Amino acid sequence: MTKVTSLRDAPASANKNKGEPAHGHTVPPAGILQTDRLPHTHTTMEQALDKGLKAAQSRLTGGLSPIALTAAYADWLLHLSAAPGKQMELAEKAVRKASRFANFAAACSQNPEKPETCIDPLPQDKRFSGKRWQKWPFNAMSQAFLLNQQLWHNATTGLAGVTQQHENEVTFAARQMLDIFSPSNFALTNPEVLARTFSEGGMNLLRGWQNFIEDASRTNSGKKQAGLDAFELGKNMATSPGKVVYRNHLIELIQYTPTTEKVHPEPILIVPAWIMKYYILDLSAQNSLVRHLTGQGFTVFMISWKNPDEGDRDLGMDDYLSLGVMDALDAVDATTDGANIHALGYCLGGTLLSIAAAAMARDRDKRLQSLTFLATQTDFTEAGELMLFINESQLAYLDDMMWDKGYLDTKQMSGAFQLLRSNDLIWSRVIHDYLMGEPSDMNDMMAWNADGTRMPYRMHSEYLRRLFLNNDLAEGRYLVGGKPIAISDIRAPVFLVGTERDHVAPWRSVYKFKLLSDTDVTFLLTNGGHNAGIISEPGHPHRHYRISTKAKDDAYIDPDRWVSEVESIDGSWWPALTDWLANMSGKPVAPPPLGAKEKGFAPICDAPGTYVFQE
């Protein structure tokens, strides 16, 4: 069996101290860094002054570059000022919308209970769906807001000469500003809040004020969010039994205890994203993908990433590849006596796994039996609303912000994701917790989401530039061991999963793997979002999915046609995955022992390990 050598030659993989984590950092192989704009550890006094100033400034801007935003606004405004035809068009639209609103208001006076609306909200906008919003004067408020929102969308889009990036930024910023002033966000203009206030004599507002004070106090003192104490790792979260069988400076590798008398000979290695902690795939006993896989007769290994600190500032993508995926593959290989491996990657972990798989295919390493990618992108040309924050100006600003501490803080990352879904994650909570005065019901998914991680300075900059900004992986410029890799080299069959409402890895972007690959690809599209769509255990209500397989020689079908032609199936998609894996596996055998002491992989401690507890 041939194994990759170019990945193993890096100094990062040289330290394999079994009992204790390594402490050395990697010197990247020659050629691995593909741009001189990546962060440098040595800076002059003048550079340090600039970086320090921007780092301090970023605390006021939330990490958003004011220069990038100003450039986008100037691009839009200058083109608009030089387009009298567009201005006339907007004026005509404003008059028509005012006329429509006047007709609506007149209709309300004649039929106040159910007038015909003049504009409908977008399907995902549920702010005005309640019955009380259909009555005067609140229906007029909501209709006026939606018309104004539509007019601003007309103003910020379709302007010739404005770059797509700047158009998206200005449209996004306008939407964020308008959402602040939505009538649903204020007690006096929200009929549901008013009804609650009258029925409770204002006690809801008192409770809301108490909730606000408690949240502010917890935030300022660094305490956990209320309700998180009910969720404890190893007790009611991440409870699948197992052992840590390998540890280095960056990962702990967990081998889970088998739950069946016999198992398929090919183990499963799960590579989760390191942007959050691994136990999204081992939440509670009833919705654990790990338990589902072990229950179906698979031997499961899981990477648990270290939560990096300022001492890890120079860890890069090559370190995550070498110390992460490749070291884990070696450990699984040794523990299971050289059986081929089913590798499964989720989100960013899936992207890293695709890089490893392409490099292994290039170097004739045939240890991978199959590949499963969950909400994973390999082409970043249409990577969703995260692309709003991806341009040279913003990334340079982000580099300077991270330079100060050596990492990107979890609060800064969570703030960006909250902006992308402000109605769901910010304003709905303001209404629920502070205006309605209801306590937030914490669940396991919310507890996991609050348990964030940091991102090393160098890795995060390389990741954003090489993948998001330059799209090096899809275009054949991504180097591993100093040589380019290509997704088209992968020959292992692939199970690819996208989710319908994913704002992090839009399913059409995930689907592009079919354009890059030269192997059999089974694509599955499930309902839900980036996390909730993946955690879809059997019995979960209101779940459905579509699935079909494209053989390597089949003609390409575009995503819209694919959706129209493939029938929807009710239920969880997890059984479809385990059936596919079983078909790719051999006849069940006796399960392997936990670890392999004679090969240097003796069990170290019980699952969930130690790295997952790092804050």
C-alpha positions in Angstrom: 0.0 0.0 0.0 1.4 3.4 -1.1 1.2 6.2 1.4 1.7 9.9 1.0 5.2 11.1 1.7 5.1 14.7 0.7 2.6 15.4 3.5 4.6 13.6 6.1 7.9 15.3 5.5 6.7 18.6 7.1 8.3 19.3 10.5 4.7 19.5 11.9 4.3 15.8 11.7 7.7 14.9 13.1 6.7 15.1 16.8 4.4 12.2 17.7 4.8 12.1 21.4 2.0 9.8 22.4 1.3 10.9 25.9 1.7 14.6 25.8 0.9 17.2 23.1 3.7 18.5 21.0 4.8 22.1 21.3 6.7 22.9 18.2 5.3 24.8 15.3 5.5 23.9 11.7 7.9 25.5 9.2 5.8 25.2 6.0 7.3 23.3 3.1 8.8 25.3 0.3 6.1 26.7 -2.0 3.2 26.0 0.4 2.4 29.7 0.9 1.2 31.0 -2.4 1.0 34.8 -1.8 3.3 37.3 -0.3 0.2 39.0 1.3 -0.2 36.3 3.9 0.6 37.4 7.5 4.2 37.7 8.6 5.4 37.1 12.1 8.1 39.7 11.9 7.1 43.3 11.5 8.9 46.6 11.5 8.1 49.4 14.0 6.2 51.3 11.3 4.2 48.2 10.4 3.5 47.5 14.0 2.1 51.0 14.4 -0.3 50.5 11.5 -1.4 47.1 12.7 -1.9 48.2 16.3 -3.9 51.2 15.2 -6.2 49.1 13.1 -6.5 46.5 15.8 -7.6 49.1 18.3 -10.0 50.6 15.7 -11.5 47.2 15.0 -12.9 47.0 18.5 -15.2 49.9 17.6 -16.1 48.6 14.1 -16.8 45.0 15.1 -14.0 43.9 12.8 -15.5 45.4 9.7 -13.2 47.6 7.6 -14.5 51.2 7.4 -12.4 51.7 4.3 -13.9 48.7 2.6 -17.4 49.8 3.5 -16.7 53.4 2.4 -15.3 52.2 -0.9 -18.4 50.2 -1.6 -20.7 53.1 -0.7 -18.7 55.5 -2.8 -18.8 53.1 -5.8 -22.6 52.9 -5.5 -23.2 56.6 -4.8 -20.9 57.9 -7.6 -22.5 55.6 -10.2 -25.9 56.6 -9.0 -25.1 60.3 -9.1 -24.0 59.8 -12.7 -27.1 57.9 -13.8 -30.0 60.3 -14.2 -32.0 57.6 -15.9 -31.7 55.4 -12.8 -32.7 58.3 -10.6 -35.8 58.9 -12.7 -36.6 55.2 -12.5 -36.3 55.2 -8.7 -38.5 58.3 -8.6 -41.2 56.6 -10.7 -41.0 53.5 -8.5 -41.4 55.7 -5.4 -44.5 57.4 -6.9 -46.0 54.0 -7.8 -45.3 52.6 -4.4 -46.9 55.6 -2.7 -49.9 55.2 -4.9 -50.2 51.5 -4.1 -49.9 52.3 -0.4 -52.6 55.1 -0.6 -54.9 52.6 -2.3 -54.2 50.1 0.4 -54.9 52.6 3.1 -58.2 53.5 1.4 -59.1 49.8 1.2 -58.4 49.5 4.9 -61.1 52.1 5.7 -63.7 50.1 3.7 -62.6 46.6 4.8 -60.4 47.0 7.9 -60.5 43.3 8.8 -59.0 41.9 5.6 -57.8 44.4 3.0 -55.8 43.1 0.0 -52.1 43.7 0.6 -50.0 45.7 -1.8 -46.8 43.8 -1.1 -46.0 40.4 0.4 -42.9 39.8 2.5 -40.2 37.4 1.3 -41.0 33.7 2.1 -38.4 33.6 4.9 -39.6 36.8 6.6 -42.1 35.8 9.3 -42.1 39.1 11.2 -45.6 40.2 10.1 -47.2 36.8 9.7 -49.3 36.9 12.9 -53.1 37.7 12.8 -52.7 40.9 14.8 -50.4 42.3 12.0 -53.3 42.0 9.6 -55.4 44.7 11.4 -55.3 48.5 11.2 -53.0 50.4 11.8 -50.4 47.7 12.1 -51.0 46.3 8.6 -50.3 49.8 7.3 -47.1 50.0 9.2 -45.9 46.6 8.0 -46.9 47.4 4.4 -45.1 50.8 4.5 -42.0 49.2 5.9 -41.9 46.4 3.2 -42.5 49.0 0.4 -39.6 51.1 1.7 -37.4 48.0 2.0 -38.3 47.1 -1.6 -37.5 50.6 -2.8 -34.1 50.5 -1.2 -33.4 47.2 -2.8 -34.3 48.7 -6.2 -31.9 51.6 -5.4 -28.9 49.5 -4.4 -29.2 46.9 -7.2 -29.1 46.9 -11.0 -26.8 50.0 -11.2 -24.5 49.6 -14.2 -20.8 50.0 -13.4 -21.0 49.0 -9.7 -18.9 45.9 -8.9 -20.9 42.9 -7.8 -19.0 42.8 -4.5 -19.8 46.5 -3.8 -23.5 46.0 -4.8 -23.8 43.1 -2.4 -22.2 45.1 0.4 -24.4 48.2 -0.1 -27.5 46.1 -0.4 -26.6 44.2 2.8 -25.8 47.4 4.7 -29.1 49.0 3.6 -31.0 45.9 4.7 -29.3 45.9 8.1 -30.1 49.6 8.7 -33.7 49.2 7.6 -34.2 46.1 9.9 -33.2 48.2 12.9 -36.3 50.3 12.3 -38.8 47.5 11.6 -42.1 48.2 13.4 -41.8 44.7 14.9 -38.8 45.8 17.0 -40.6 48.4 19.0 -43.2 47.9 21.8 -45.6 50.7 20.6 -45.7 49.5 17.0 -45.8 45.7 17.5 -49.4 44.6 18.1 -48.3 41.3 19.7 -46.1 43.1 22.2 -48.9 45.6 22.9 -51.4 42.7 23.5 -49.1 41.0 25.9 -48.4 44.3 27.7 -52.1 45.0 28.2 -52.9 41.5 29.3 -50.1 41.4 31.8 -50.3 45.0 33.0 -46.7 45.7 31.7 -45.1 42.8 33.6 -43.7 41.5 30.4 -41.6 44.7 30.0 -40.4 44.4 33.6 -39.3 40.8 33.0 -37.7 41.9 29.7 -35.8 44.6 31.5 -34.6 42.0 34.0 -33.6 39.7 31.2 -31.6 42.5 29.5 -29.8 43.5 32.8 -28.9 39.8 33.4 -27.6 39.3 29.8 -25.6 42.6 30.0 -24.2 41.6 33.3 -23.2 38.1 32.1 -21.6 39.6 29.0 -19.6 42.2 30.8 -18.4 39.8 33.4 -17.6 37.0 31.0 -20.1 34.6 32.4 -21.9 32.0 30.3 -25.3 32.7 28.9 -28.3 31.9 31.1 -29.4 28.3 30.9 -26.0 26.9 29.7 -25.3 25.3 33.1 -27.9 22.7 32.4 -25.7 21.3 29.6 -22.4 19.5 30.6 -19.9 17.8 28.4 -19.6 14.1 29.2 -22.9 14.1 31.2 -25.7 15.1 28.8 -23.7 16.2 25.8 -20.9 14.4 24.0 -21.7 11.2 25.9 -20.9 8.5 23.4 -18.4 6.2 25.2 -14.9 5.8 23.8 -11.2 6.5 24.4 -8.8 9.1 23.2 -6.2 7.0 21.4 -3.9 9.7 20.0 -3.0 13.2 20.9 -0.7 15.8 19.4 -0.4 19.6 19.7 -3.5 20.2 17.6 -5.9 17.2 17.9 -7.1 14.4 20.1 -8.4 11.4 18.2 -11.4 9.6 19.9 -12.2 6.0 19.1 -15.8 5.2 20.1 -16.8 2.0 21.8 -18.6 -0.4 19.4 -22.3 -1.0 20.2 -22.8 -4.1 18.0 -21.3 -7.6 18.1 -19.8 -7.2 14.7 -18.7 -4.1 12.7 -17.8 -3.4 9.1 -14.1 -3.8 8.7 -13.7 -0.3 7.3 -13.6 2.4 10.0 -15.1 5.9 9.7 -12.9 8.9 10.4 -14.9 12.1 11.1 -13.1 15.4 10.4 -15.3 18.2 12.0 -14.8 21.9 11.4 -12.5 23.6 13.9 -14.5 26.8 13.8 -16.7 25.2 16.4 -16.3 22.1 18.6 -16.6 18.6 17.3 -19.6 17.5 19.4 -22.1 19.0 17.0 -22.0 15.4 15.7 -22.4 13.9 19.2 -24.9 16.3 20.8 -27.3 14.4 23.0 -28.0 10.7 23.1 -31.1 11.1 20.9 -29.5 13.1 18.1 -25.9 11.9 18.0 -24.6 11.0 14.5 -21.8 9.1 16.3 -24.3 6.9 18.1 -26.3 6.3 14.9 -23.2 5.2 13.1 -22.0 2.9 15.8 -25.5 1.5 16.1 -25.3 0.6 12.5 -22.2 -1.5 12.9 -19.4 1.0 12.2 -16.2 1.7 14.0 -16.1 5.5 14.4 -13.1 7.8 15.1 -13.5 11.5 15.7 -11.0 14.4 15.6 -11.3 16.8 18.5 -9.4 20.0 17.7 -7.5 22.1 20.2 -8.9 25.5 20.9 -5.9 27.6 19.9 -4.5 30.5 21.8 -1.9 33.3 21.2 0.9 30.7 21.3 -0.6 29.1 18.1 -0.6 32.2 16.0 1.7 30.7 13.4 -0.2 27.5 12.8 -1.3 27.4 9.2 -3.4 25.3 6.9 -0.5 22.9 6.3 -0.3 22.3 10.0 -4.0 21.5 10.2 -3.6 19.2 7.2 -0.5 17.4 8.6 -1.2 17.4 12.4 -4.9 17.0 11.8 -6.1 14.8 9.0 -2.9 13.0 8.1 -1.9 12.2 11.7 -5.4 11.0 12.4 -5.4 8.8 9.3 -2.1 7.2 10.4 -3.5 6.5 13.8 -6.7 5.0 12.5 -4.7 3.0 10.0 -2.5 1.5 12.7 -5.4 0.9 15.1 -7.5 -1.0 12.6 -4.6 -3.0 11.0 -4.5 -1.2 7.7 -8.2 -1.4 6.7 -9.3 1.2 4.2 -11.1 4.2 5.7 -14.4 5.9 5.2 -13.6 9.6 5.7 -16.4 12.0 6.6 -15.9 15.8 6.7 -18.2 18.5 7.9 -18.1 22.2 6.7 -14.5 23.5 6.9 -13.4 20.0 8.1 -14.8 18.7 4.8 -12.8 21.2 2.8 -9.7 20.2 4.6 -10.5 16.5 4.0 -11.0 17.2 0.3 -7.5 18.8 0.2 -6.1 15.7 1.9 -7.9 13.4 -0.4 -6.7 15.2 -3.5 -3.1 15.2 -2.3 -3.4 11.5 -1.4 -4.8 10.7 -4.8 -2.0 12.6 -6.5 0.6 10.6 -4.5 -1.1 7.3 -5.0 -2.2 6.8 -1.4 -5.2 4.5 -1.6 -6.3 4.3 2.0 -9.6 6.1 1.5 -12.5 3.7 0.8 -15.0 6.5 0.4 -15.5 10.2 1.1 -18.6 11.9 2.7 -18.8 15.7 2.7 -21.5 17.4 4.8 -22.2 21.1 3.9 -18.7 21.3 2.3 -17.5 23.7 -0.3 -14.6 23.1 -2.7 -15.5 26.0 -5.1 -15.9 29.3 -3.4 -17.1 31.5 -6.3 -20.7 31.5 -4.9 -20.0 30.9 -1.2 -23.0 32.8 0.1 -23.3 35.9 2.2 -19.9 35.3 3.8 -18.4 36.6 0.6 -19.7 40.1 1.8 -16.6 40.1 4.0 -14.1 38.8 1.5 -12.1 41.4 -0.4 -8.5 42.5 -0.1 -9.3 45.6 2.0 -11.4 43.6 4.5 -8.9 40.7 4.8 -6.0 43.1 5.3 -8.0 44.8 8.1 -8.8 41.3 9.6 -5.1 40.4 9.5 -4.3 43.5 11.5 -7.1 42.8 14.0 -5.8 39.2 14.5 -2.2 40.3 14.7 -2.9 42.0 18.0 -3.9 38.8 19.8 -2.6 36.1 17.5 -6.1 34.7 16.8 -9.6 35.6 15.8 -11.8 35.6 18.9 -15.0 33.6 19.0 -17.0 36.7 19.7 -15.9 38.3 16.5 -16.8 35.2 14.5 -20.2 34.8 16.1 -20.9 38.5 15.5 -20.3 38.1 11.7 -22.7 35.1 11.6 -25.3 36.9 13.6 -25.2 39.8 11.1 -25.9 37.4 8.3 -29.1 36.3 10.0 -29.9 39.3 12.1 -33.7 38.8 12.0 -33.4 35.3 13.3 -30.4 35.7 15.7 -30.7 39.3 16.9 -34.0 41.0 16.4 -36.2 38.0 17.1 -34.4 37.6 20.4 -34.9 41.3 21.3 -38.6 40.8 20.8 -38.8 37.4 22.5 -36.6 38.1 25.5 -36.9 41.8 26.1 -40.3 42.9 24.8 -42.3 39.8 25.4 -40.4 39.1 28.6 -40.0 35.4 27.9 -36.9 33.5 28.9 -35.0 31.8 26.1 -35.4 28.1 26.1 -31.9 26.6 25.8 -31.4 23.4 23.9 -28.4 21.3 23.1 -27.8 22.9 19.7 -27.8 26.4 21.3 -25.5 25.2 24.0 -23.1 23.9 21.4 -23.3 27.1 19.4 -22.3 29.1 22.5 -19.2 27.0 23.0 -17.1 28.7 20.4 -13.4 28.4 19.5 -10.7 30.7 18.3 -9.0 30.7 14.9 -5.1 31.0 14.6 -3.9 34.2 12.9 -2.0 32.5 10.1 -4.5 29.7 9.4 -7.5 31.9 9.2 -5.7 34.4 6.9 -4.5 31.5 4.6 -7.9 29.9 4.6 -9.8 33.1 3.6 -7.3 34.2 1.0 -6.4 30.9 -0.6 -9.9 29.5 -0.7 -12.5 32.3 -0.5 -10.6 35.1 -2.1 -8.4 33.3 -4.7 -10.4 30.1 -5.1 -7.1 28.2 -5.4 -8.5 24.8 -4.6 -11.1 24.8 -7.5 -8.6 26.4 -9.9 -5.7 24.1 -9.4 -3.4 26.5 -7.6 -3.6 25.0 -4.1 -0.2 23.6 -3.1 0.4 20.7 -0.8 4.0 19.8 -0.2 5.0 22.3 -2.8 3.0 20.7 -5.6 -0.5 21.6 -6.8 -3.5 19.3 -6.2 -6.7 18.8 -8.1 -10.1 17.6 -6.9 -10.4 15.7 -10.2 -7.7 13.3 -9.1 -10.0 11.8 -6.4 -11.3 8.4 -7.4 -13.0 7.3 -4.1 -16.8 7.5 -4.4 -18.3 10.5 -2.8 -21.5 11.1 -0.7 -22.2 14.8 -0.8 -24.8 16.5 1.4 -26.2 20.1 1.1 -29.0 21.8 3.1 -31.7 23.9 1.6 -31.4 27.0 3.8 -27.6 27.0 4.4 -26.2 30.5 4.6 -22.6 29.3 5.3 -22.3 26.7 2.5 -25.2 27.3 0.1 -26.2 24.0 -1.4 -25.7 25.2 -5.0 -22.1 26.0 -4.0 -21.7 22.6 -2.5 -23.2 21.1 -5.6 -20.3 22.5 -7.7 -18.2 19.6 -6.4 -19.8 17.7 -9.3 -18.1 20.1 -11.8 -14.6 19.5 -10.2 -14.7 15.8 -9.6 -14.1 12.7 -11.8 -15.7 10.1 -9.7 -19.1 8.7 -8.7 -21.0 11.4 -6.6 -24.2 10.7 -4.7 -25.7 14.1 -3.9 -28.3 14.5 -1.2 -30.2 17.7 -0.5 -32.0 17.9 2.9 -34.2 20.6 4.3 -32.9 22.8 7.2 -29.9 25.0 7.7 -26.2 24.5 8.0 -26.4 22.8 11.4 -30.0 21.8 11.9 -30.2 20.2 8.5 -27.2 18.0 9.3 -28.5 17.0 12.7 -31.5 15.1 11.3 -31.9 11.9 13.4 -34.5 9.4 12.5 -37.9 10.5 13.9 -37.0 14.2 13.7 -40.3 15.8 12.6 -40.8 17.7 9.3 -37.7 16.3 7.6 -37.3 15.5 3.9 -34.5 15.0 1.4 -33.7 14.4 -2.3 -31.0 12.0 -3.4 -29.5 10.7 -6.7 -26.2 9.4 -7.9 -24.1 10.7 -10.8 -21.7 8.2 -12.2 -18.3 9.6 -13.3 -19.2 9.3 -17.0 -22.8 10.7 -16.7 -23.6 14.1 -18.2 -23.8 17.1 -15.8 -27.2 18.3 -14.7 -27.5 21.8 -13.3 -28.8 22.3 -9.7 -32.2 23.8 -10.6 -33.0 21.0 -13.1 -31.8 18.5 -10.5 -34.2 19.8 -7.9 -37.1 19.7 -10.3 -36.4 16.2 -11.4 -35.5 14.4 -8.2 -38.4 13.5 -5.9 -38.6 14.5 -2.3 -38.5 11.7 0.3 -40.0 12.2 3.8 -37.8 11.4 6.8 -34.3 11.6 8.0 -31.4 11.3 5.6 -29.1 9.5 8.0 -30.3 6.0 7.0 -29.6 6.8 3.4 -26.0 7.6 4.4 -25.5 4.4 6.5 -27.0 2.3 3.6 -24.5 3.9 1.2 -21.6 3.3 3.6 -22.7 -0.3 4.1 -22.7 -0.9 0.4 -19.2 0.4 0.2 -18.0 -1.8 3.1 -17.0 -5.4 3.6 -18.6 -8.2 5.5 -18.9 -7.5 9.3 -16.2 -8.8 11.5 -15.3 -8.7 15.2 -14.7 -5.1 16.3 -11.1 -3.9 16.8 -9.9 -3.1 20.3 -9.8 0.5 21.5 -6.4 1.7 20.6 -3.3 -0.3 19.7 -0.8 -0.1 22.6 1.8 -2.3 20.8 1.9 0.3 18.0 2.1 3.3 20.2 -1.6 4.2 20.3 -2.6 3.1 23.8 -5.8 4.7 25.2 -5.0 8.0 26.9 -8.2 9.0 28.6 -12.0 8.6 28.3 -14.1 10.4 25.7 -14.8 13.3 25.2 -11.1 13.9 26.0 -9.5 17.1 27.3 -9.3 19.5 24.3 -13.0 19.9 24.1 -13.1 21.5 27.5 -10.7 24.3 26.6 -12.3 27.7 26.7 
